[in-house]
Every structure is written in structure tokens, then in C-alpha cells.
Amino acid sequence: MEVPAGPRLHHPGPHGSPERLARRRRMNGENPMTPGKTFDVRWLIAGLLGLYGAVLTVLGVTDGPAELAKADGIRINLWIGLGLLTVATAFAAWAKLAPQRRDEG
């Protein structure tokens, strides 16, 4: 049995047709050509710096005498870890308080 050649039916997807989605975005005051949410790299940076900072802070607190002797008695892992945690907090605050703006042009 042969399938008749004709127009293919398009499945509209979970949000309906592209025209319907664009119309809904226009009604909501959004640019219909941009996605609703954009990726903000500041959250990724804050997460990675926070993770590394937490690991170094734990290592700095548990440093033994051999590690302290290598660093002239300074708990360098602790200080660098605390600095990374501070920068991670600043990035997270920046991302939360100043959300990323989309280009409307």
C-alpha cells in the first residue's frame, strides 16, 4: 500500500504553532524572537568559585604541620578558600540584584 503524496502534517509541539507562540509572547510584552529566559553565566561562575572555595576552606582548616611548614606558617588554603567564597557570594548577589537584560532590538 502506498502513502499518498501530499502536504505533511506538522505537529505543533507542546506550545502550539510558532505563530501562536509568537503571538502569546507579544501579548505578554516580550520580544517574540527571543526565548523567555536567558542563560546567565554569573550563576555558573558563582557556583564553581563557591565549590572550589569550600574545598580549599576545608583543606585549610585541616592543614597539618607539614603543609603549614611549606607555606611559612600561613594557612594559605584557608585564606584562598575564604577569598573564593567571598567572590562567589559577590557574583551570586550581582546575578540576583541586577538580572540580565534582553536585547529588544
N, C-alpha and C positions, 0 to 999 in steps of 0.2 A: 504494500500500500504506500502510495506516495503522498508526502505532505504538500498541500497546495502552496505555491509561491505567492506570497502576499506581504503586506506590512507586518513587521514583527511587533508583537505586543510588548510594551515596555512596562516593567514592574516599577511602580513609583517609589518604592523604598519606604523606610519607616517614617519619613517626614512628608510624604506626598511627592508631588511632582516638583521639579526645580522651580517652576514658575510660582507654584503655591508657596514654597519655602521663601522665595524672594519677596513675595507679597506680604507674608507674615512678618518678615524682618523689617520691611518698610513701615508696616503698621506699628511696630514696636519702637520705631525711631532708630533702628540700626541700619548700617550700610548693608544692602543685600548681597554685596560681593565679598564681604569678609566673614570669617567664622564668628560665632558668638563669643567665644573665649580664645584668647591668645596665650601662647606659652611664654611664661616669664622665667628667664634663666636665673634671675636673682634667687629664686627659691632653691634651685639646684645648687647654686654656689653656697648658699647658707647651709644647706644640708650636708654637703661634702666637707666644708670647713668645720661644721659642728661635729661631725663624726670624727674627723682627724683630731680635732681639739680635745674631744672627750677621751680618745685613746691616749693621746700624749699626756693629758692631765692625770689619768690613772697611772700611767707609767712613771710620771714624775713623782707622784705620791709614794709609789712603791720602790723607787730607786734605792739600790743598796750602796754600800760604801765604795764598791769598785766603780760604779757609774759616777758617783759624786767625785771621786778622785780624778777621773778622766776629765771632768768639767771644772776643775779647780774649786770644788765645793759648792758650785751653783747648781741648783735643781733646774737645769735648762729645759728638760722635757715638761716640767710643771709650768714654767713661765711661757714657753711657746704654746703649750696647750691652752692656757688661760687667754693668751692673746688671740688664738684662733677662735675660741669660743666667743670672745668679745666681738670680733669681726663678723662671725656668723650671726650673732644677735643683731648687729647693725644692718646686715644685709636683709635679714628677715623683717626687721622694723621698716626698712626702706620699702620693701616689696608690699608690706601691709598698709603703710601710711600713704604711699604715693603709687597707686596702681598704674599699671602700664596703660597708655592711651593708644587707641587705634587710629590709624590714618583714615580720615573720611573722604580723602580726595582721590 
